[in-house]
Amino acid sequence: TKIFAAESFSMLTSLRLSRGLSRNLYNGRNICKSFASSVSVKQTPLDSIHRRLGGKMGEFCGWDMPFEYPSLSPSESHFHTREQASLFDVSHMLRLRLEGKDCAEYLEKLFVADLQKLKTNEGAYTLLMNGNGGINDDAILAKCDGYYYLVLNAACADKDMAFLEQHQKEFAANGKDVQIQKRDGALVALQGPRAEEALKSIASDPNVISAMNFMETHDSVDLSGTTCRVTRCGYTGEDGFEIEILENIEKVVGSLLDHKVVEPAGLIARDTLRLEAGLALYGNDLNEKNSPIESSLNWTISKRRRESANFLGSETVLHHLKEGVEEKRVGLVAPPGRLIRHGMEVRKDDQVIGTVCSGGFSPCLKHPIGMAYVKKEFSKIGNELQVKAGKSSIPVTVSKMPFVPTNYKTSK
């Protein structure tokens, strides 16, 4: 039995963490239901493992997913990820392989990614656009040897597939070649400062793992005698890896969980970690209406993509870049006390100036944090605002993001 020493949290803090922060997840579940085409709940390939470990399961985006485990509370799991390494099941996410001679043109029409900047076996965070300049989804897109590897959100899986296939048919009607294949198997995220140590322990060639940089991907890494895809990325702000396992799933996952520093982690901890890292949750912080500029994601669009302006919604995006925007996504911090929650009004004195999109308690900072869309003139870091909470108000300050420093491996 592993012994875990974590900073002690009061019952109130734990309650805030599990009930308050997970409200983001519950809102996400509503988003999922609005996008999902099937009412049946699916199980990931790790379902039997979750149940053996006593995972507290719940429906999320049409999947039966672990929200937490009895071995660690959500707050303990959060700190364990920041200090050691945690393993998350993210098999519910949509994974695709795209190939064909016109694939790059197809992808650059739909996404803002600059594929010319990507080296082989390198990925990027990117946005799937719509014709109005809004965001249909956010994704990780990797350039591989002869094909592209794409990971999209489970909440948007059905609508994304319909959207991608619609444009694939339009390309095919013009004699162009784009092929899309869904990926099966499991996807797990090993996250934390000791993730590399744990992954190297089951790799036939540990040097391959050590040499990987942030957003680097390899599709033929031997882990516990099984060929897997490994990408150095994640959704926690920590160093880590996403591992696609197509066979011998229980063997590979079991070997990772057997490592002395690795603990299983659920969706509640994943949400607190991503919020501290300032990472957006689709359906809360990103949506089909707000552009990348309003969403504070200007950096996802390179100079070449701005100049070529050949992606969906580029007219709106370029207008926002040139003329500015009326509202903008910002970070908010509040003193210890009542939580900032999704949907709450943001005010400046008696004027409503925006809406909270994500919020909750920061275990590391020990006070509430959140994100909101506010009118541009109130978006400057340091501005003091209020969040309406029932009949009272919570004082908040506009903050830079991430709230907690990230620890990605950006140099070899």
N, C-alpha and C positions, 0 to 999 in steps of 0.2 A: 504494500500500500504506500502510495506516495504521500509525503508530508509537505504541505504547502503553508508557508508563512507569509501572510498578506497583512497589509495595514488594516487595522480593525475598523469596521464600519458599524455605526449604530443601526438599530432596527429601523429607525425612521429613514436613514439614508438608503438602506437596502430596499425599503418599500418604495422610495422615490425612484430608485434606479429601475426596479423591475416593472413598476406600474407607470411611472412617468415617462421614461425614455421609450418604453415599448409602445407608447401611444403612436409614435412614428410608424412602428410596425403595423399596428392595427389600422392606421390610415392607409398604409401600403397594401394591407389585405383588401381594403375596400377598392383601392385602385386596381388591384389584381382582378377582383370580381368583375369590375366594369369592363376589363379587357378580355377576360377569359371566355372561351367559347364552350367549354365543357364544365359540367357541374361535378364530375367525378374527381375524387381526391387521389392523387398519384403518390407512390412511394419511390424514394430515390434508391439506388443500389446499396446504400448504406443503412437502410431501414432496420435490418436485423441487428446491426451494430448499435444503433441508437437505443434500441429497446433493451439490449443486453446491458448497456451502460446506464439504464434508467432514465433516459432522456425524457424531459417533459415536452410532449409532442403537441403540435397545433397546426391548423391549416394555414398555409401561407402561399399565395399565388397558385392555388390549386394543388399544392404539394403538402404532404404530411412532413413537417420539419421540426427539429428540436429547438425549443426556445431557450432551454437551459438544461444542466445536468446536476445530479445530486452531489457530485464530487466537489464542486465549487459553486458558490453563489454567483450571480451575474457580476457583482462588484469584484469578487475574488478572481473570476475569470478574466475580467477586464485588466486587472493588474498583472495577472499571470501572463497575458499576451504582451503587455508592455515590458515585462521583465524576463520572461522565459520564452515559451512557444506554445501556441494553441492550434488545434486542428478544427477547421470548420467544414461542414458539408455544404458545398455550393453547386451540387449536381442539378439543382432545379433550373439553373441558368441555361439559356439557349446557346448552343455551340454549333457553329457552321464551318464547313470547308467550302471555299469558293475557288473555282479555277476556270480556265478558258482564255483564249487569246484577247478577249475584250473585257476581261475582268477588272483591270485597273481603271479603265474608262467608266465602267459601270459603278464601281465603288466610289470614284471621285465625283460622280454625279449625285450620289445619295448621301455621302459622308463628307465632312470638312477636312478629313485627314489628307496630308500631303504625302502621297505614296512615293514620290520621287526622293523624298528625304529619308525614307526608311531603307535601311540596309537589310539584306536577307537575314532572317531570324531575329528581326527587331519589330517591336510593336509600339502602339501609341494609344493613348486615351483619345476618343473621338466622339462625334455626335452624328446621329442619323437625323437628317433634316426633313422638313416638309416644305411645300411650295409657298407657305406663308412666312417662312423665316423662323418658325418655331422648331422645337426639338421633339422628334418622335421617340427618341431613346438615346441613352449614352452607351458606349461600348468600348471594348478593347479590340483593336484590329492589328493583326500581325502579318508581316510579309514573310513568307516561307519560300522554300525552293520549289517554284513552279505552282504555287497556290497561296491563298490567303486564309488565315484562321481568324474567326470572328466570335466574340463572346458578347451576348446581349442579355438584357434583364428578363427574368422569369415573368415579371408583371406584364411585360409587353410582348411575350413570345408569339402569341397568336396574331396580333395585329402586325408585328414586325415581319413575320413570315409571309403574310398576305401582301404586305407592302413590297417586300423584296421580290416576291414571285410575280407581282403585277409588273414591276419594272423589268424583270428578267424577260417576261413575255414580250414587252415592248422592244427590248433589244433584239430578241430572236426574230421578231417580225421584220426587223431591218437587217436581217442576215448576220447578226452578231452573236458571238459564242460566249455565254456565261452559264456555268453549271454550279448548282447549290446543293450541298449534301449535309443533312443533319448528322451530328455526332451523337453516339450512344455512350454508355459507360458512366463513370463517375468523374466528378470534378471536386477536388478538395483544396482548401487554402490553408497552408501551413504558415503561420504568422508569428513574428516576434524576433527579438534580437538573437535568439539561439536557434532559429529555424534552420539556418545553414548547417549548423552543427548536427542537428537531428537528421536532416535530409542526406548529408554526406555519409552518415552512418549506415544507410541502406543502399547507397549508390555504388555500382561496380567501379566507377571512376570518379572519386570524390573531387578531383581537380576540375571536372566539367562544371560542377556546382559552384566551386569557389570562384571560377573565372567569370561566371555570369554576372552581367550588369542589370540594373533596373530596366524592365521592359524587354529583356532579352528572352528568347524562347527557343527551345530545342525539342524536336518531336521524337527523338530516339534515345532517351536516357534510360539506362538500365537501373531499375529500383527493385530490390529484392528479387532479381531474376526476371523481371517483367519490363517490357518496353513501354515507357510512358512519355507523355509530353510534359515538360516543365517550363513554366514561365515565371520570371522573377517579377512579381507584382502582387497586388492585394488591395484590400479595402479597409485597412486599419491604420494606416500611417506608419506602420512598422515595416522593416525589411521582411521579406517573405516570398513564398512561391505558391502558384496555383498549379496543381498537378492533375492532368487528365489521365485516368486509368481505364483502359478498355477491357482488360481481362485480369484474373487473379486479384480482384478488387479487395476482398477481405484480407488477403495475405499482405498486400502492400499497405493498406490502411492499418492493419493490426501491427505491422512492424514499426510504423510511425508512432502509434499510440503506446507501444512498448518502450519507447525511448524515455529515459528518466525525466526529461524536461518538458515533455509534451502532454497536454491535457486536452480533452475534447471541449469545444465551446459552441454555444448556441447563438440564435439570432439576436437575443437581447444584448449580449456583450458585443456582438458585431455592430449593432447600431450605435452604442455608446462610443465605441472606438472610432467609427467612421465620422461621427459628429465632431469629436475632439480634433480629428484630422482635417476638418473642414470639407469633407467629401460629400458631394451631392447625392441625394436619394431620389431616383426618378419617381414622379408622381407626387412628391412633396416639394422638392427644391427645383426640379426641372419639369417642364410640361410642354404641350403642343403649342401654347400661346407665346411664351416668352422666348426671345431670340438668345443666341449665345452671348450677345453683348449685354443684354439685360440680366442674363444669368451669371455675369462676371466670368465668362469663359472665353474671352477674346483670344487668349493665348493658344487655343486649340486651332486657330485659323492662321496659317502661315502667310507670309507676304505673297508667295506665288499663287496660293489659292484665292487670296483677295484680288490679285491682279487678273487672274483667269476668270474669276466670277462665274464658274460653270457648274456650281452645285445648286441643288434645290434651295429656294429661298434666299439666294445670294443678293438679290436686289434689296430686300429688306435689311439684310445684315450689313451691306455696304452703306445703306442710308443711315443705319444706327451708328456705324463707325464714323461717318462723316459729320452727321448732324447731332449726334448724341441721343440719349434715351431719356424717357420720362421716369422710369423706375429701374432699380438695380438690386441685385441680391447682395446682402451684406451679412456680416457676423454680428451677433449681439452677445454681450455678457451682462449678468445681473448679480447683485449681491446675494449671499446665502439667504435662502427663504423659498418663497413660492416659485414653482417652475414656470418657465416660458413653454407654451405648448402650441402645436400646429393649429392654425386658424385664428389665433388671437390677434386683435387689432393692435397695430403700432401707432402711437400718437406723438405729436409734439404739442404739448399743452392740450387744447381742446380740438385740435385738428387731426383727423385720421389721415395718416400718411403712408400706411402700408399694412402688411399682414405677415405674421410669423408662418414660415413654411416647415421648419423643423425645430425641435427644442427639447431640452431635458437637463438632467443633472450631469455635470462633468466629474467623474470619480477622481481624476488627477488634480483638477483645479479646486474641487470641493465647493463649487457654486454653479448655478444654472448658466447654460449657454444656449445659443440658438442661431438660426438663420432667418432672414426675413427679406421680402421685397419691399423697398421703401422708395419714396420719391427721390429722384436723383439729388435734389438740393439738400437733402438730409442724410446723404450716404457717406459723408466724410468721416474717417476714423476719428474717434474721440467725441463725436456729437452725442449729447445726452438726450434720450427719448424716454417714452413710457410705453409699456405694454398693458393693455386693459385686461384685467383678470376678474371677471364678474363685476362687482361694484367697486373694487379697488384697482390700483394700478401698480405695476412693478417697474421700478426705475431701471433702465438699461443704457448701456453705452455701446455705440458702434465700434466694432473691434476688427482687427485684421484676422485673417484665417491663413493657416490652421491655428486653432486655439492652443494646441500642444504641438511642439516641434516634431516634424516627421523624420524618419530614419531610413530613407531609401538608400540602397547602395548605388551611387551614381558614378563611381570611378573604380577602375580595376586596381 
